[in-house]
């Protein structure tokens, strides 16, 4: 019996969302042997190096607690050269600017971390322009669904929150430019799951730093030709405006091309944004 288009559509969407969630990587902190989730991120392989991409405010937690990636049976600490926006030291009222961070992980950190799908430059879309009839989604680890278990076990319950681009006036209210940010409609009390059912979901605290995806247009999803690409990194949630916001991956890639010229030829060239990086 031939599957109805609606069922095929939701089956395709479920498969793509599962792929998106596998790329999200939890970032943990440990305080007096008690572990807890501090945010999300993703791993990006570029020309033999692995970068951990996340939000600057997630990386900032290192000033209070050591940070860890998931490992085989236990969290593993990570190190490497870091590039990030915002303050270099702990301050009372930090301003994170565009709010993104990239860490060139040491090989031993990469070898010890497990369970996160590593992306490549081919998985990035640095030329995305939000359009109608197109689905986007934020992947990561909401804190309410990832509370520390007994014996300090750290759960890994990834979520995917899908929606459509916000209107231009929402960008104005947030003082964001569409070239540097992406904003998506989001109401945690009424989200549509991959079967079309409307239901509440955990609040997105902890999703910060996770990958933001362009799943594809409705037509691409219906025909099975959709090729999801990462278009941003989660940075904020406005409950009042019912939106999630991301800094565009195009801006992050532009900054990396300037900060790490030896990787530039392996990274895509953004069409609508550039960056001049000052390293201090």
C-alpha positions in Angstrom: 0.0 0.0 0.0 1.4 3.4 -1.0 2.2 5.7 1.9 0.1 8.9 1.9 2.1 12.1 1.2 1.4 13.4 4.7 2.9 10.3 6.3 5.9 10.3 3.9 6.4 14.0 4.7 6.5 13.4 8.5 8.7 10.3 8.1 11.2 12.3 6.1 11.1 15.1 8.6 11.7 12.7 11.5 14.7 11.2 9.8 16.2 14.6 9.1 15.6 15.8 12.6 17.3 12.7 14.0 20.4 13.5 12.0 20.3 17.1 13.2 20.2 16.0 16.8 23.1 13.5 16.4 25.3 16.5 15.5 24.5 18.4 18.7 27.1 17.9 21.4 26.5 18.4 25.1 28.9 20.5 27.1 29.2 19.7 30.8 30.6 21.5 33.9 31.7 19.8 37.1 31.5 21.4 40.5 32.8 19.4 43.5 32.3 16.1 41.6 28.8 17.0 40.6 28.3 17.2 36.9 25.7 19.3 35.1 24.8 20.5 31.6 26.0 24.0 30.8 25.2 24.2 27.1 25.5 22.7 23.7 27.8 22.8 20.7 28.9 20.8 17.7 32.2 19.4 16.3 33.5 20.6 12.9 36.3 18.8 11.1 38.3 21.1 8.8 41.5 20.2 7.0 42.6 17.6 9.6 41.6 19.8 12.6 38.5 19.5 14.8 36.8 22.6 16.1 34.3 22.8 18.9 31.7 25.5 17.9 29.5 26.9 20.7 28.1 30.1 22.2 30.6 32.4 24.0 28.4 32.5 27.1 28.5 28.7 27.3 32.4 28.8 27.0 32.4 31.6 29.6 31.3 29.1 32.3 35.0 27.9 32.4 35.7 30.9 34.7 33.7 29.1 37.4 33.8 25.4 36.5 36.0 23.2 34.3 34.2 22.1 31.1 33.9 18.6 29.6 32.7 16.8 26.5 31.0 13.4 26.5 33.4 10.5 26.7 33.4 6.7 26.9 31.5 6.2 30.2 32.5 9.5 31.7 32.9 13.2 30.7 36.4 14.2 29.4 38.1 17.5 29.8 39.1 19.3 26.6 41.7 21.9 25.7 43.0 23.9 22.8 43.3 27.3 21.3 40.1 29.3 21.7 38.6 32.2 19.7 35.5 33.8 21.2 33.6 37.1 21.5 33.1 38.8 24.8 35.4 39.3 27.8 38.6 37.5 28.3 38.3 37.5 32.1 35.4 37.1 34.5 33.4 40.3 34.9 30.2 41.2 36.7 28.2 42.1 33.7 29.7 40.3 30.6 28.8 41.5 27.1 29.2 38.6 24.7 28.7 40.7 21.5 27.9 38.3 18.7 28.2 35.5 21.2 30.1 32.7 19.6 33.2 30.6 20.4 35.4 28.2 18.5 38.0 25.9 20.1 40.7 24.2 18.1 40.6 21.0 20.1 43.8 19.2 20.9 44.1 15.8 19.2 43.8 14.0 22.6 40.6 15.9 23.3 39.2 14.7 20.0 40.2 11.1 20.5 38.6 11.0 24.0 35.3 12.5 23.1 32.6 10.2 21.8 29.1 10.0 20.5 28.8 13.3 18.6 28.5 13.3 14.9 31.3 15.4 13.5 30.3 17.8 10.7 32.4 19.1 7.8 32.4 22.3 5.8 30.0 20.7 3.3 27.4 20.6 6.1 27.4 24.4 6.4 25.3 26.9 4.5 26.9 30.4 4.6 24.5 31.8 2.0 21.1 31.1 3.5 18.3 33.6 3.0 15.2 32.8 5.0 12.3 32.1 2.7 8.6 31.1 3.0 7.6 27.5 3.0 10.9 26.5 4.5 11.5 24.6 7.7 14.3 25.4 10.1 15.2 23.9 13.5 17.4 24.3 16.6 19.1 21.2 18.0 20.6 20.9 21.5 20.2 19.8 25.1 17.5 21.6 27.1 18.5 21.5 30.8 15.1 20.4 32.1 15.5 17.2 30.1 19.1 16.7 31.1 19.3 16.9 34.9 22.1 15.1 36.6 21.2 11.5 37.5 22.2 9.6 40.6 25.9 8.9 41.0 26.5 12.0 38.9 25.6 10.3 35.6 25.1 12.8 32.9 22.1 12.2 30.5 22.2 13.0 26.8 18.7 13.8 25.8 18.9 15.9 22.6 15.9 17.8 21.3 15.0 19.4 18.0 12.7 22.5 17.9 11.4 23.2 14.5 9.7 26.3 13.0 9.7 28.9 10.3 11.6 32.2 10.0 10.3 35.1 12.0 9.0 38.3 10.3 11.3 41.3 9.6 9.8 43.4 12.4 10.9 40.7 14.9 14.5 41.3 13.8 14.0 45.0 14.4 12.6 44.4 17.9 15.6 42.4 18.7 18.0 44.9 17.0 19.4 42.0 14.8 20.4 42.2 11.2 19.3 39.3 9.0 22.9 39.1 7.6 24.3 38.2 11.0 21.4 36.5 12.8 18.6 34.1 12.2 15.3 34.2 14.2 12.7 31.4 14.2 9.2 31.3 15.6 9.0 29.2 18.8 6.4 28.6 21.5 7.5 25.9 23.9 3.9 25.4 25.0 2.7 24.5 21.5 5.3 22.8 19.3 4.6 20.4 16.5 6.4 17.2 16.7 7.7 15.0 13.8 4.3 13.4 13.6 2.3 16.6 13.4 1.1 16.5 17.0 1.0 19.8 19.0 2.5 19.4 22.4 4.6 21.3 25.0 8.4 20.9 25.1 11.1 21.7 27.7 12.2 25.3 27.9 15.3 25.7 25.7 17.8 26.7 28.4 20.9 24.6 27.6 20.3 24.7 23.9 22.7 27.6 23.6 25.6 26.8 21.3 23.9 24.0 19.5 23.6 23.9 15.7 20.7 25.5 13.9 19.6 23.8 10.7 17.8 24.6 7.5 16.0 21.4 6.9 14.6 22.3 3.5 11.6 23.6 1.7 8.2 21.9 1.9 8.7 20.7 -1.7 12.2 19.3 -0.9 10.8 17.5 2.1 7.9 16.1 0.1 10.1 14.8 -2.7 12.9 13.5 -0.5 15.5 15.9 -2.0 16.1 18.0 1.1 19.8 18.4 2.2 19.9 19.9 5.7 22.7 22.4 6.3 23.8 24.2 9.5 23.0 27.9 9.2 23.7 29.2 12.7 24.5 28.7 16.4 21.8 29.1 19.1 22.3 32.2 21.3 19.0 33.5 22.8 15.4 32.7 23.5 12.7 35.4 23.8 9.7 34.0 25.6 7.9 37.3 25.2 8.4 37.4 21.4 8.0 33.6 21.0 11.3 33.2 19.1 14.7 31.5 19.2 17.7 33.3 17.8 21.0 32.3 16.4 24.2 34.0 15.2 24.7 33.0 11.6 27.3 30.4 10.7 28.4 32.7 7.9 29.7 35.3 10.4 31.5 32.5 12.4 33.1 31.1 9.2 34.1 34.6 8.1 35.8 35.1 11.5 37.5 31.7 11.3 38.8 32.5 7.8 40.4 35.6 9.1 41.7 34.2 12.4 43.0 30.9 10.9 44.2 31.6 7.4 45.6 28.1 7.0 42.0 26.8 7.1 40.5 29.4 4.8 40.8 27.4 1.6 38.9 24.5 3.3 36.0 26.8 4.5 33.2 28.1 2.3 33.2 31.9 1.4 30.2 33.8 2.9 28.4 35.9 0.4 26.7 38.5 2.6 29.0 39.1 5.6 32.7 39.5 6.4 34.8 39.8 9.6 38.0 41.3 10.7 39.4 39.5 13.7 41.6 41.1 16.4 43.4 38.5 18.5 44.4 39.6 22.0 
